[in-house]
Amino acid sequence: MLGGDFRDRLGVCTAPHCDRVYVDVSRNGTRRFCGTACQNRVKTAAFRARGRTA
């Protein structure tokens, strides 16, 4: 994997407390999370934080 065609597409999940590595197969290569569970957790936390300050 590290020496293959996908080495430029490897990424580390940007969610807190997650250190998973993934292969970004999106068209433009802008994936940030390893899966939808991490993405939902981060976006829900941001939504709740915005609701508390307003």
C-alpha positions in Angstrom: 0.0 0.0 0.0 2.7 2.5 0.9 4.6 1.9 -2.3 1.6 1.5 -4.5 -0.5 3.9 -6.6 -2.6 5.0 -3.6 0.3 6.4 -1.4 -0.7 10.0 -2.4 -4.3 9.2 -1.3 -3.5 8.1 2.3 -4.9 10.3 5.0 -5.4 10.4 8.8 -8.9 11.0 10.2 -9.2 14.6 11.6 -11.8 13.7 14.2 -10.6 14.0 17.9 -9.7 10.7 19.5 -9.5 8.9 16.1 -6.2 7.9 14.6 -7.4 5.7 11.8 -5.7 5.9 8.4 -7.9 5.7 5.2 -7.5 5.8 1.4 -9.2 8.8 -0.1 -11.0 7.6 -3.2 -13.0 10.8 -3.7 -12.7 12.5 -7.0 -11.0 15.7 -5.8 -9.1 14.1 -2.8 -10.6 16.2 0.0 -11.8 13.5 2.4 -11.2 14.4 6.1 -12.8 11.5 8.0 -12.3 7.8 8.1 -16.0 7.1 8.0 -19.5 8.6 8.5 -19.4 7.8 12.3 -16.5 10.2 12.9 -18.0 12.8 10.5 -21.4 12.7 12.3 -19.8 13.0 15.7 -17.7 16.0 14.8 -20.6 17.8 13.0 -23.0 17.1 15.8 -20.6 18.5 18.4 -20.2 21.6 16.3 -23.9 22.0 15.9 -24.4 21.7 19.6 -21.7 24.1 20.4 -23.2 26.7 18.1 -26.6 26.3 19.8 -25.2 26.9 23.2 -23.6 30.2 22.3 -26.6 31.6 20.5 
